[in-house]
Amino acid sequence: VQLQASGGGSVQAGGSLRLSCTLSGNDLEYYVMGWFRQAPGKEREGVSCISYSDGSTYYADSVKGRFSISSDDAKNSVYLEMNSLKPEDTAVYYCAASLVSGRYFEYAAVCASRDGINYWGEGTLVTVSS
């Protein structure tokens, strides 16, 4: 399994960016996919994930109402629309995938912690200036 991420860049506060991630080597239905981020000096945290299998989504409290995640099973891809960006959203964003697990009532809840992630993509930098 490989994850190929694209998107990111620099934007002013209040602006928008879109991240994309494509999974290769298996089918999207077997995975929860999404993004984590890591700011300088901070732990890597789950931002948003989606499960094509049960339709569940996960959003960190800090991005609820501003970020939106979606998936396209035909393209084996997920997309993160990031709106109303804030300087505190500045971080390296990592695409992540986790095999669907029955441990969670909603599969996407696995993204509350990095411990359940099986695969990581390369990071892409998002910079939000004030």
N, C-alpha and C positions, 0 to 999 in steps of 0.2 A: 504494500500500500504506500502510495506517495501522495502528498498534498502539495498543490501548486497554488500559491496565493498571489494576488495582484491587487493593485489599488494603493491607497495611502497617498501620502504627500503632505504638503503644507497648505494651511488655510487659516484665515482669520477667524477669530471668535464669532460664533453665530453662523458660520458657514457649514457646508456639507461635504462629505466624502463617501465613497462607496468602496467596500472591500469585496473581493471575490475569491473563492477557493474552490478548486476542482480536485476531486478524489479520483485517483487511478489505481487499478489493480484489484478492485472489487466494486460492489454495487452500493449505492448510497443507502439503500434500505437497511443495511446491516449496521449502520453507524449513526451515532449522534455526532454532528459536526458543528463547529462554530469558531469563536475567537476568544483567546485570552490576551491579556496585555501586561506589559511590565514597564513601569516607569523607573527612572534612575533611583536606585536606593530602596526600591520597594519590591515586595513579593509579586510573583506572577499571579494574576487574578482572572477568574472567568468573567467575561463580558456578556456574551450571548451565545446560545446554542440552539439547535433545532434538530428534531428527530423526524425524518420522513416517515418512519415506521408507525409512530403513534400520533404524530402531529404536534407533539408537545414542544414548547419553547422555554428557554430560560433567559432571564435578563438580570444583570446585576442591578441593585437598587439605584446606583448612581447613573444608569443610562436609561432607565425606564421612562417611556414617553418621548425619548429623543432618538433612540436607535430602533431599527426594525430589521429582523432577520427573515430570510425566505430561502426556499430551496427549489431547484429545478432537477428533477430526477432524470430527465432526458439528457441533461448535460452533466449529471453527477456533480452538481455544483451548488454551493450556498452563497448567499450574498448578504452583506451587512450594510444597510443604509444608515449613515451616521449624520444626524441633523442637529442643529443648534449646538454645534461643538463648542467646548469650553477649553481653556488652557489646561485644565486638569485632566483632559482626555489625552494629552500628549503622552505618547508611550510607543514602544515597539509592540505591534500587534502580531500574534501568532495564530495561524490556523491550526485547529486541533480536531482530532477524531477519536471517538471512543466506541468500541463495540457495544451494541445495544445490550443492556443487562436488565434482567428481571428484578435486580435489587431495588430498583427505583420505581415508585408508583407512576411517575412520569419520566420517561427515559432521559429527557434533556436535563433533568436535575443533576445528572452526573457532573455538569460543568460548574457546580458550586465549589468544586475543589479540583485541583490539578491532578490529584492522586489517581483518578479514574481514567485519565487520558492515555490512550495507547500509541497515538501517532501525532507528531508535530511537524508542521511545515516551517519553512524559513520565515523569519520575522520581516515585517514591513513597517517602516517608521511613519507615524502620524504625528505631525507637529501642528499645534493650534496656538497661534499668537494672539496676544490681547490687543 
